[in-house]
């Protein structure tokens, strides 16, 4: 079999799902020369096998050789996304920059953004994709984001545009949201009759309950026990109709069949509505204790603890309810529990216990607890301590999503934190430094921070500084902004130009009094915190400039050379360094070259 036939066979195996077989052939062929398509094949196979560090190393080598190849950046973004690496967004963005009309790149990025719940940005890209594609899955990708955004009419239009596809759950949800429940009910009923899919039965009953609630109650009774979702919808419908005894009976049966937290919580609420405040308190307390002991879902725990407090206040006098709440929730302290106790105490005017519990939450979890403590301090007017806490959160938020959470709290006008100068300046700097990995919401937050910073500079008469902040904010401003507008920056820029005595350019200008140049970066051994084994590998390559895999195995006394090099390439890439490159494969394995830059 010729080399080209072997390559063709490897690609066929990959398409058929045989990643190990494709990788074996690719690695064999690469010993005689690593054509780009072989390296891409190997990287794709490694990615499918979950060996993403090795895949990344292959792709970074290729991207240096072929920097204008859009598909390489798209695949590298996919590999990084699989590892939860925030640099994936920068690679996806580069893929689209290099080829804005590439449907594969648009599809990849839109799906990635939707997975990050950045649905504004995902929908914008998916619209462009759908305009170029007739694929049903591309329409559904767009529709799912539109549904989250509440754009129901547009979602219906996308699904009904020719060529129409098979009915979907998304279509039923879109029709319901667009105020067309009868159409949704009929469509879902037809699909259920044809396929027996219970998801369409649930959608049919939910739509029916909107235009004929009493008729839907009878229909739900006929399908009782079919699924927990249908039974839960039935309970909620009976509750909305104030048929509390029937709802409570159905809720008890549902809880017996499936004791999920929300099933138990609704039962407790129905017990209260039936007039048994003590029974409702007991049911909610048991649920709260169970969740405090498991700590599996913090968001659910927060909802349950909030409702438990309300049920306690309905059953007991306020001071007694607070004491009981502290005894139960504080008996098994969690960050969420400490926050809920602190906020409950604040609502009752017990500011000492409130501050103590919220401070403990901050010390337990600097992010979730710190933001709650900072909001409390802002409400109490202690803005100096609030700024200290928020600055700590800004400095220690390592993930982009966490930094965005901090920014959302800091820039909420209701708290007054956006007027804290040190916080605003540091937050704007950190957000701007993360621009490549910010969501569209995060980009808008960064633009808001820069606009606020520009406004402060303008009010202080620092017009050059205000202009600079406006221009950086315009650069970061997302295509898919929510409330912020480009005109907000333009108006402030115009005022700066009107007020300035001497209007000088601010971009590309070296400031007087600028800090001295940073010292040169430390050597790799220091910058990458190399282990002794890694340091020996780097030292040998630096001295000899290149070495084969067999030579390095001899030097290091280990067969794990490929893994060592892959980790070094990845860590160096994370710090913007290029340390080692591959130069093909021969009889003695991979050849590695020290490039040291």
VOGU-3710 file (C-alpha; in Angstrom, 3 decimals, decimal comma):
1> xxxxxxxxxx> 0,000/0,000/0,000  1,388/3,412/-0,962  1,837/6,284/1,501  -1,141/8,152/0,011  -3,317/5,052/0,320  -2,251/4,655/3,963  -3,156/8,294/4,624  -6,536/7,778/2,993  -7,137/4,692/5,127  -6,266/6,648/8,294
11> xxxxxxxxxx> -8,777/9,381/7,424  -11,472/6,785/6,692  -10,862/5,130/10,070  -11,211/8,498/11,796  -14,499/9,180/9,999  -15,753/5,730/11,043  -14,955/6,460/14,690  -11,818/4,354/14,991  -9,568/7,035/16,533  -6,976/4,547/17,928
21> xxxxxxxxxx> -6,543/2,923/14,490  -6,257/6,284/12,728  -3,702/7,513/15,281  -1,589/4,355/14,916  -1,346/4,802/11,142  -0,679/8,553/11,409  2,131/8,084/13,920  3,703/5,416/11,701  3,583/7,668/8,641  4,935/10,667/10,574
31> xxxxxxxxxx> 8,223/8,846/11,185  9,009/9,488/7,509  7,881/13,121/7,478  5,165/15,083/9,195  2,955/16,651/6,529  0,474/19,131/8,031  -2,520/16,928/7,222  -0,967/14,051/9,195  -0,368/16,260/12,210  -3,989/17,474/12,029
41> xxxxxxxxxx> -5,169/13,870/11,765  -3,087/12,860/14,787  -4,291/15,868/16,796  -7,941/15,137/15,946  -7,565/11,490/16,947  -5,837/12,452/20,199  -8,641/14,934/20,934  -11,299/12,271/20,418  -9,372/9,953/22,732  -9,300/12,628/25,435
51> xxxxxxxxxx> -5,527/13,103/25,154  -5,896/16,839/24,770  -2,484/17,895/26,097  -0,779/15,920/23,327  -3,262/17,240/20,767  -2,534/20,805/21,869  1,213/20,298/21,476  0,767/19,048/17,881  -1,514/21,950/16,995  0,679/24,653/18,508
61> xxxxxxxxxx> 3,608/23,362/16,480  1,464/23,467/13,334  0,035/26,915/14,098  3,555/28,321/14,252  4,304/26,834/10,830  0,914/27,759/9,311  -0,243/30,879/11,207  -2,905/31,785/8,611  -4,718/28,416/8,719  -8,167/29,120/10,163
71> xxxxxxxxxx> -9,020/25,451/10,663  -5,977/24,942/12,939  -7,112/27,674/15,316  -10,642/26,291/15,262  -9,419/22,806/16,169  -7,060/24,180/18,814  -9,980/26,095/20,310  -11,982/22,866/20,453  -9,108/21,075/22,201  -8,677/23,882/24,738
81> xxxxxxxxxx> -12,436/24,062/25,346  -12,483/20,337/26,130  -9,909/21,026/28,845  -11,863/24,000/30,224  -9,072/26,354/29,142  -10,272/29,959/28,734  -7,774/30,548/25,921  -10,177/28,600/23,676  -12,122/31,791/22,926  -9,030/33,559/21,608
91> xxxxxxxxxx> -8,342/30,656/19,224  -11,947/30,566/18,012  -11,869/34,339/17,468  -8,658/34,010/15,449  -10,228/31,279/13,312  -13,126/33,587/12,422  -10,817/36,556/11,856  -8,831/34,523/9,348  -11,951/33,241/7,572  -15,146/35,125/8,504
101> xxxxxxxxxx> -17,242/33,098/6,047  -16,113/29,663/7,264  -19,327/27,889/8,394  -17,401/25,317/10,422  -15,682/28,069/12,418  -18,963/29,943/12,934  -20,667/26,725/14,049  -17,819/25,874/16,421  -17,733/29,296/18,063  -21,524/29,649/18,322
111> xxxxxxxxxx> -21,775/26,256/20,047  -18,901/27,128/22,378  -20,494/30,453/23,337  -23,866/28,786/23,913  -22,124/26,238/26,154  -20,742/29,164/28,176  -24,314/30,568/28,340  -23,224/33,620/26,356  -26,382/33,480/24,302  -26,314/37,052/22,984
121> xxxxxxxxxx> -22,990/36,415/21,246  -23,976/32,864/20,266  -27,202/34,075/18,625  -25,387/36,790/16,662  -22,963/34,259/15,174  -25,665/31,648/14,639  -27,729/34,173/12,650  -24,805/34,590/10,260  -24,409/30,832/10,104  -28,090/30,200/9,314
131> xxxxxxxxxx> -27,962/32,823/6,565  -25,290/30,665/4,858  -26,492/27,186/5,797  -29,583/25,060/5,281  -28,651/22,569/8,008  -31,377/21,868/10,565  -28,892/21,632/13,443  -27,687/25,163/12,667  -31,238/26,470/12,973  -31,696/24,643/16,258
141> xxxxxxxxxx> -28,417/26,088/17,535  -29,777/29,583/16,859  -33,241/28,809/18,218  -31,924/27,464/21,532  -30,113/30,730/22,194  -33,131/32,772/21,082  -35,341/30,882/23,525  -32,999/31,681/26,410  -33,028/35,340/25,341  -36,838/35,357/25,167
151> xxxxxxxxxx> -36,872/36,103/21,421  -39,785/33,761/20,777  -41,206/35,350/17,628  -37,821/35,278/15,922  -37,374/31,642/16,984  -40,714/30,726/15,394  -39,709/32,534/12,212  -36,386/30,680/12,017  -38,046/27,298/12,475  -40,840/27,963/9,987
161> xxxxxxxxxx> -38,656/29,418/7,232  -38,298/27,064/4,241  -37,119/24,406/4,026  -39,063/23,388/7,111  -37,751/20,544/9,212  -39,300/17,990/11,528  -41,206/19,420/14,550  -39,090/19,777/17,663  -39,439/20,515/21,370  -37,826/23,875/20,631
171> xxxxxxxxxx> -40,692/24,628/18,227  -43,265/23,932/20,949  -41,419/26,176/23,405  -41,130/28,942/20,809  -44,843/28,795/19,980  -45,752/28,906/23,673  -43,471/31,875/24,309  -44,857/33,677/21,271  -48,392/33,374/22,665  -49,632/30,581/20,356
181> xxxxxxxxxx> -50,509/27,781/22,820  -53,158/26,111/20,638  -50,682/25,633/17,802  -48,091/24,373/20,266  -50,550/21,880/21,767  -51,624/20,550/18,363  -48,069/20,208/17,068  -46,854/18,459/20,241  -49,859/16,096/20,254  -49,182/15,081/16,671
191> xxxxxxxxxx> -45,529/14,289/17,345  -46,399/12,353/20,517  -48,929/10,226/18,675  -46,379/9,500/15,953  -43,334/8,843/18,153  -44,510/8,218/21,716  -41,850/10,649/22,970  -42,968/11,717/26,499  -41,269/15,106/26,120  -43,920/16,029/23,519
201> xxxxxxxxxx> -46,709/14,766/25,764  -45,466/17,080/28,516  -45,270/19,999/26,067  -48,807/19,226/24,814  -50,277/19,209/28,338  -48,397/22,382/29,320  -49,742/24,220/26,267  -53,282/22,898/26,866  -53,240/24,223/30,449  -52,776/27,780/29,119
211> xxxxxxxxxx> -55,997/28,006/27,069  -58,140/25,406/28,947  -56,888/24,946/32,502  -59,837/22,864/33,745  -59,710/20,568/30,737  -55,970/20,157/31,228  -56,498/19,112/34,870  -58,578/16,145/33,700  -56,006/15,298/31,036  -53,177/15,411/33,575
221> xxxxxxxxxx> -55,104/13,033/35,839  -55,264/10,543/32,988  -51,493/10,644/32,572  -50,631/10,636/36,303  -47,568/8,530/37,040  -46,259/8,739/33,465  -43,243/10,838/34,425  -42,061/13,008/37,298  -42,042/16,061/35,024  -45,698/15,644/34,047
231> xxxxxxxxxx> -46,704/14,996/37,672  -44,809/18,101/38,818  -46,547/20,224/36,161  -49,885/18,827/37,372  -49,134/19,842/40,976  -48,215/23,378/39,893  -51,380/23,680/37,777  -53,601/22,562/40,676  -51,802/25,008/42,969  -52,355/27,875/40,506
241> xxxxxxxxxx> -56,075/27,030/40,447  -56,152/27,127/44,273  -57,187/23,449/44,454  -54,851/22,964/47,393  -56,114/19,628/48,740  -55,853/17,950/45,329  -52,425/19,545/44,756  -51,195/18,355/48,158  -52,356/14,799/47,499  -50,620/14,799/44,102
251> xxxxxxxxxx> -47,471/16,340/45,624  -47,295/13,670/48,319  -47,533/10,932/45,690  -44,853/12,646/43,601  -42,552/12,972/46,604  -42,980/9,267/47,366  -42,095/8,360/43,778  -39,282/10,913/43,374  -38,065/12,794/46,502  -36,210/15,479/44,504
261> xxxxxxxxxx> -35,600/18,730/46,444  -38,067/20,857/44,456  -40,779/18,195/44,742  -40,349/18,244/48,526  -40,211/22,048/48,639  -43,494/22,436/46,743  -45,111/19,928/49,102  -43,968/22,007/52,098  -45,432/25,154/50,518  -48,735/23,369/49,894
271> xxxxxxxxxx> -48,830/22,188/53,513  -48,527/25,846/54,546  -51,291/26,880/52,133  -53,477/24,144/53,640  -53,160/25,937/56,990  -50,604/23,691/58,728  -47,754/26,181/59,437  -45,979/23,835/61,860  -46,109/20,929/59,411  -44,769/23,135/56,623
281> xxxxxxxxxx> -41,917/24,288/58,853  -41,049/20,700/59,766  -41,054/19,555/56,130  -38,862/22,486/55,016  -36,503/21,988/57,969  -35,997/18,303/57,131  -35,288/19,216/53,517  -32,834/21,951/54,547  -30,950/19,577/56,860  -30,715/16,954/54,124
291> xxxxxxxxxx> -29,298/19,448/51,629  -26,886/20,949/54,159  -25,539/17,474/54,734  -25,052/16,642/51,048  -23,734/19,970/49,631  -24,326/18,716/46,089  -26,161/21,734/44,646  -25,503/25,157/46,141  -28,074/26,954/43,968  -30,870/24,624/45,062
301> xxxxxxxxxx> -29,728/24,911/48,684  -29,965/28,708/48,484  -33,555/28,573/47,191  -34,573/26,027/49,831  -33,013/28,066/52,664  -34,772/31,224/51,486  -38,163/29,473/51,493  -37,400/27,803/54,841  -36,877/31,255/56,375  -40,209/32,451/54,979
311> xxxxxxxxxx> -42,057/29,391/56,311  -40,439/29,848/59,720  -41,578/33,470/59,869  -45,106/32,325/59,002  -45,073/29,829/61,898  -43,224/31,732/64,673  -42,593/35,257/65,979  -39,651/36,910/64,202  -37,035/36,670/67,020  -37,920/33,036/67,669
321> xxxxxxxxxx> -37,861/32,252/63,942  -34,391/33,795/63,584  -33,060/31,823/66,561  -34,405/28,592/65,087  -33,008/29,460/61,655  -29,539/30,065/63,108  -29,703/26,829/65,112  -30,639/24,705/62,081  -28,660/26,339/59,295  -25,686/27,285/61,454
331> xxxxxxxxxx> -25,472/23,797/62,928  -23,893/22,558/59,676  -22,268/25,778/58,392  -21,693/26,270/54,680  -20,925/29,443/52,766  -24,499/29,584/51,448  -25,889/28,934/54,927  -23,752/31,635/56,535  -24,855/34,122/53,872  -28,526/33,260/54,352
341> xxxxxxxxxx> -28,232/33,612/58,151  -26,458/36,959/57,797  -29,059/38,348/55,410  -31,934/37,009/57,523  -30,444/38,693/60,608  -29,996/41,954/58,685  -33,658/41,913/57,610  -34,644/41,697/61,274  -32,276/44,494/62,301  -29,788/42,229/64,120
351> xxxxxxxxxx> -26,770/43,872/62,507  -24,128/42,393/64,842  -24,968/38,737/64,072  -25,507/39,694/60,429  -22,005/41,136/60,100  -20,433/38,211/61,989  -22,015/35,538/59,785  -21,331/37,362/56,525  -17,706/37,937/57,527  -17,383/34,202/58,268
361> xxxxxxxxxx> -18,837/33,490/54,819  -16,173/35,772/53,316  -13,415/33,922/55,143  -14,891/30,589/53,990  -15,301/31,495/50,309  -13,732/34,774/49,223  -15,882/34,971/46,078  -19,431/33,967/46,988  -19,059/35,013/50,620  -16,955/38,071/49,828
371> xxxxxxxxxx> -19,500/39,505/47,416  -22,332/38,995/49,915  -20,258/40,628/52,701  -19,336/43,556/50,436  -22,987/44,151/49,528  -23,849/44,178/53,240  -21,072/46,691/53,946  -22,323/48,905/51,111  -25,889/48,783/52,456  -24,565/49,825/55,874
381> xxxxxxxxxx> -22,555/52,679/54,390  -19,156/51,213/55,290  -17,714/51,869/51,837  -14,097/51,908/52,990  -14,231/48,311/54,222  -16,416/47,397/51,249  -13,722/48,621/48,851  -11,062/46,562/50,631  -13,158/43,387/50,344  -14,002/44,005/46,696
391> xxxxxxxxxx> -10,368/44,716/45,808  -9,452/41,372/47,369  -12,124/39,681/45,246  -10,872/41,435/42,093  -7,257/40,428/42,713  -7,995/36,782/43,556  -10,634/36,004/40,896  -8,532/33,798/38,624  -11,293/32,574/36,299  -12,822/35,004/33,827
401> xxxxxxxxxx> -16,359/34,004/34,846  -15,515/34,772/38,482  -14,071/38,160/37,542  -17,285/38,920/35,649  -19,313/38,047/38,778  -17,233/40,493/40,789  -17,649/43,176/38,119  -21,423/42,712/38,020  -21,654/43,442/41,750  -19,123/46,283/41,662
411> xxxxxxxxxx> -20,853/48,080/38,786  -24,394/47,744/40,147  -25,451/51,365/40,634  -27,739/50,357/43,519  -24,731/49,460/45,710  -22,755/52,658/45,076  -19,557/50,648/44,596  -19,054/52,081/41,101  -18,009/55,350/42,745  -15,103/53,751/44,643
421> xxxxxxxxxx> -12,047/55,018/42,690  -9,445/52,360/43,524  -11,925/49,545/42,924  -13,063/51,030/39,624  -9,532/51,520/38,331  -8,301/48,044/39,247  -11,451/46,386/37,941  -11,177/48,187/34,594  -7,528/47,136/34,253  -8,218/43,478/35,025
431> xxxxxxxxxx> -11,223/43,270/32,718  -9,315/44,939/29,875  -6,438/42,481/30,358  -8,913/39,581/29,976  -10,626/40,934/26,867  -9,874/37,823/24,806  -11,754/35,518/27,176  -14,611/37,786/28,319  -18,173/36,861/27,432  -20,258/39,506/25,659
441> xxxxxxxxxx> -21,717/40,348/29,082  -18,191/40,640/30,478  -17,153/42,871/27,575  -20,086/45,134/28,322  -19,103/45,232/32,001  -15,547/46,173/30,991  -16,903/48,933/28,764  -19,112/50,201/31,621  -16,111/50,245/33,970  -14,065/52,207/31,446
451> xxxxxxxxxx> -16,908/54,658/30,827  -17,262/55,230/34,572  -13,490/55,662/34,843  -13,564/58,130/31,929  -16,394/60,060/33,591  -14,391/60,370/36,832  -11,359/61,578/34,874  -13,495/64,131/33,001  -14,958/65,478/36,221  -11,426/65,828/37,609
461> xxxxxxxxxx> -10,356/67,817/34,539  -8,100/65,013/33,235  -9,417/65,166/29,678  -6,604/63,170/28,057  -7,185/60,340/30,515  -10,935/60,471/29,920  -10,390/60,269/26,137  -8,062/57,301/26,504  -10,549/55,382/28,679  -13,335/56,125/26,169
471> xxxxxxxxxx> -11,287/54,854/23,243  -10,295/51,632/25,056  -13,920/51,182/26,096  -15,064/51,572/22,487  -12,551/48,927/21,450  -13,855/46,444/24,040  -17,529/47,366/23,462  -19,352/44,163/22,387  -21,256/43,839/19,152  -24,120/42,327/21,162
481> xxxxxxxxxx> -24,467/44,960/23,945  -27,496/44,997/26,213  -28,115/48,455/27,712  -24,869/50,342/27,039  -24,708/52,360/23,809  -21,860/53,602/21,632  -23,356/57,093/21,896  -22,511/57,103/25,614  -18,821/57,119/24,715  -19,214/59,509/21,793
491> xxxxxxxxxx> -20,961/62,120/23,956  -18,221/62,029/26,578  -15,487/62,187/23,928  -17,156/65,257/22,450  -17,262/66,965/25,861  -13,581/66,161/26,424  -12,644/67,819/23,127  -14,763/70,850/23,933  -13,189/71,323/27,372  -9,539/70,585/26,577
501> xxxxxxxxxx> -7,310/73,648/26,201  -4,869/71,654/24,086  -6,393/68,511/22,585  -3,524/66,107/22,044  -3,623/62,559/20,621  -3,624/59,936/23,355  -3,137/56,716/21,390  0,397/55,512/20,794  1,882/58,269/22,934  4,495/57,527/25,568
511> xxxxxxxxxx> 3,439/59,107/28,800  5,772/61,297/30,764  6,659/59,771/34,067  5,911/56,306/32,746  7,249/53,373/34,697  10,672/52,058/33,833  10,769/49,169/31,342  10,074/45,816/32,886  13,153/43,640/33,492  13,736/40,810/31,021
521> xxxxxxxxxx> 11,750/37,655/31,736  13,422/35,055/33,947  14,922/31,939/32,364  12,557/29,013/31,720  13,703/27,136/34,819  12,390/29,999/36,970  9,408/31,135/34,898  8,000/27,615/34,481  9,074/26,215/37,872  10,675/23,214/36,172
531> xxxxxxxxxx> 11,097/19,953/38,009  14,675/18,543/38,135  13,818/16,091/35,322  12,338/18,864/33,162  15,297/21,149/33,877  17,740/18,429/32,690  15,728/18,016/29,481  15,747/21,779/28,791  19,453/22,103/29,639  20,392/19,262/27,286
541> xxxxxxxxxx> 18,365/20,726/24,417  19,711/24,212/25,048  23,281/22,910/24,895  22,830/20,632/21,857  20,051/22,669/20,151  18,251/19,477/19,049  17,846/15,861/20,108  15,815/12,795/19,206  13,355/11,071/21,490  15,789/8,122/21,908
551> xxxxxxxxxx> 18,645/10,447/22,941  16,466/12,165/25,520  15,298/8,816/26,899  18,953/7,901/27,471  19,774/11,247/29,073  16,773/11,230/31,388  16,557/7,500/32,023  12,841/7,403/31,256  10,515/6,512/28,382  8,135/9,365/29,270
561> xxxxxxxxxx> 9,865/11,930/27,054  6,844/12,695/24,842  4,669/13,434/27,874  7,346/15,648/29,423  7,732/17,661/26,234  3,956/18,020/25,773  3,567/19,426/29,276  6,466/21,835/28,753  5,063/23,076/25,429  1,644/23,633/27,005
571> xxxxxxxxxx> 2,954/25,442/30,103  5,268/27,611/28,032  2,369/28,507/25,719  0,260/29,550/28,705  2,956/32,110/29,587  3,469/33,332/26,025  6,782/31,503/25,621  8,061/29,216/22,877  10,580/26,762/24,266  10,646/23,533/22,257
581> xxxxxxxxxx> 9,415/22,647/18,777  8,987/19,351/16,957  10,816/18,875/13,667  9,348/15,624/12,421  9,721/11,945/13,269  12,478/9,520/12,300  13,749/6,068/13,205  14,720/7,358/16,675  11,318/8,897/17,388  10,378/12,572/17,481
591> xxxxxxx> 13,069/15,197/16,917  12,909/18,157/19,307  14,575/21,549/18,774  15,257/24,153/21,457  14,079/27,579/20,271  14,102/29,300/23,666  12,015/32,387/23,013
//
